[in-house]
Amino acid sequence: MLQNYHDILVAVDGSAQAQQAFAKALRIAKLNHGHLLLLNVLDIWNKNYDFRPIPDDDDFTQKIFAQTENYLKVLQQEAKQLGVTDCDIHIRFGNPRKIIAYEFQRDHQVDLTILAATGKNALTRTLTGSVTDYVTRNAKTDVLTIRTDLGNRPL
């Protein structure tokens, strides 16, 4: 018996790998007539952005939030153009591991989580660990780790 996924979470961060995860999530959502939840977690203390943050700078927070919201709206529009009309966007601030593995899934009835194998470089993964590894080990839902593009070629 095949699993029918209705509430599908795809965590995206703007990386090329996350774009492939989004593309595969679109296919799965369309096949299952599912609800797609696009999530970007802003870990402003540990991630390199295009500009340097000043701690407690409201202007920085507003700017990064606006950029992220625009990015997610573009993905949402792409989903609608490809036939996935039930698609919501979400932005959270905090630790991506814990938000994806626990908090977001607690707040929404997610039954499948889709993540890219990694969006970080090798040094960052060594120092902080992979979000995907953590989510795979701790999430209470099925987790699909994307390692290939739509043509099943390695990323």
C-alpha positions as CSV (number, residue, x, y, z in Angstrom):
1,M,0.0,0.0,0.0
2,L,1.4,3.4,-1.0
3,Q,1.4,6.3,1.5
4,N,-0.8,9.2,0.5
5,Y,0.8,12.4,1.7
6,H,-1.5,15.4,2.3
7,D,0.5,18.0,4.3
8,I,4.0,18.2,2.7
9,L,6.6,20.4,4.3
10,V,9.6,21.5,2.1
11,A,12.3,23.5,3.8
12,V,14.1,25.9,1.5
13,D,17.0,28.2,2.0
14,G,17.7,29.7,-1.4
15,S,20.4,27.1,-2.3
16,A,20.5,25.2,-5.6
17,Q,20.0,22.0,-3.6
18,A,16.9,23.4,-1.9
19,Q,15.5,24.4,-5.3
20,Q,15.7,20.7,-6.4
21,A,14.0,19.7,-3.2
22,F,11.2,22.2,-4.0
23,A,10.9,20.8,-7.5
24,K,10.5,17.3,-6.2
25,A,8.1,18.4,-3.5
26,L,5.9,20.0,-6.2
27,R,5.7,16.6,-8.0
28,I,4.8,14.8,-4.9
29,A,2.2,17.4,-3.9
30,K,0.6,17.3,-7.3
31,L,0.5,13.5,-7.4
32,N,-1.1,13.4,-3.9
33,H,-3.3,16.5,-4.4
34,G,-1.5,17.6,-1.3
35,H,-1.1,20.8,0.7
36,L,2.4,22.2,0.2
37,L,4.0,24.1,3.1
38,L,7.1,26.1,2.1
39,L,9.3,26.9,5.1
40,N,12.4,29.1,5.4
41,V,14.0,29.3,8.8
42,L,16.1,32.4,9.4
43,D,18.9,31.6,11.7
44,I,20.3,35.2,11.6
45,W,23.1,34.5,14.1
46,N,24.7,31.6,12.3
47,K,24.0,32.1,8.5
48,N,26.0,34.3,6.1
49,Y,23.7,36.7,4.4
50,D,24.6,39.2,1.6
51,F,25.2,41.8,4.3
52,R,26.6,41.8,7.8
53,P,24.0,41.9,10.6
54,I,24.3,44.3,13.5
55,P,22.9,42.6,16.6
56,D,19.5,43.9,17.6
57,D,19.2,45.9,14.4
58,D,15.5,46.0,13.5
59,D,16.3,47.3,10.0
60,F,18.4,44.2,9.3
61,T,15.6,41.9,10.6
62,Q,13.0,43.6,8.4
63,K,15.3,43.5,5.4
64,I,16.1,39.8,5.6
65,F,12.4,39.0,6.4
66,A,11.3,41.0,3.3
67,Q,13.9,39.2,1.1
68,T,12.8,35.8,2.4
69,E,9.1,36.6,1.9
70,N,9.7,37.7,-1.7
71,Y,11.7,34.5,-2.3
72,L,8.9,32.3,-0.9
73,K,6.2,34.2,-2.9
74,V,8.1,33.5,-6.1
75,L,8.2,29.7,-5.2
76,Q,4.5,29.9,-4.3
77,Q,3.6,31.4,-7.6
78,E,5.7,28.8,-9.4
79,A,3.8,26.1,-7.5
80,K,0.5,27.6,-8.6
81,Q,1.6,27.8,-12.2
82,L,2.5,24.1,-12.1
83,G,-0.9,23.1,-10.7
84,V,-0.2,23.0,-6.9
85,T,-2.8,25.6,-5.8
86,D,-2.8,24.6,-2.1
87,C,0.5,26.1,-1.1
88,D,1.3,28.2,1.9
89,I,4.5,30.1,2.9
90,H,6.0,30.2,6.4
91,I,9.0,32.1,7.8
92,R,10.4,31.3,11.3
93,F,13.3,32.7,13.2
94,G,15.5,30.4,15.2
95,N,17.4,27.1,15.0
96,P,16.5,25.4,11.7
97,R,17.0,21.9,13.2
98,K,14.6,22.3,16.0
99,I,12.0,24.3,14.1
100,I,11.9,21.8,11.2
101,A,12.1,18.6,13.3
102,Y,9.8,19.6,16.2
103,E,8.1,23.0,16.3
104,F,6.7,23.3,12.8
105,Q,5.5,19.8,12.7
106,R,3.9,20.3,16.1
107,D,2.1,23.4,14.8
108,H,1.0,21.8,11.5
109,Q,-0.2,18.4,10.7
110,V,2.8,17.5,8.5
111,D,3.0,13.9,7.2
112,L,6.1,14.3,4.9
113,T,9.1,16.5,5.3
114,I,11.3,17.1,2.2
115,L,14.8,18.5,2.5
116,A,17.9,18.9,0.4
117,A,20.8,16.6,1.4
118,T,22.6,19.8,2.4
119,G,22.8,23.5,1.5
120,K,26.0,24.1,3.5
121,N,29.6,23.8,2.6
122,A,31.8,21.1,4.0
123,L,33.4,23.3,6.6
124,T,30.1,24.5,8.0
125,R,28.7,21.0,8.1
126,T,31.8,19.8,10.0
127,L,31.5,22.6,12.6
128,T,27.7,22.7,13.1
129,G,26.4,19.5,11.6
130,S,23.8,19.1,8.9
131,V,20.2,20.2,9.5
132,T,19.0,17.4,7.3
133,D,20.9,14.8,9.3
134,Y,19.3,16.1,12.5
135,V,15.8,16.3,11.1
136,T,16.1,12.8,9.6
137,R,17.1,11.4,13.0
138,N,14.5,13.3,15.1
139,A,11.4,14.1,13.1
140,K,8.2,12.1,13.8
141,T,7.2,12.1,10.1
142,D,8.6,10.5,7.0
143,V,11.6,12.5,5.8
144,L,12.6,12.5,2.1
145,T,16.2,13.7,1.5
146,I,16.8,15.0,-2.0
147,R,20.2,14.1,-3.5
148,T,19.3,14.2,-7.2
149,D,17.7,16.6,-9.6
150,L,14.4,15.9,-11.5
151,G,16.4,13.8,-14.0
152,N,17.8,11.7,-11.1
153,R,21.3,13.0,-11.7
154,P,23.4,13.6,-8.5
155,L,23.4,17.2,-7.3
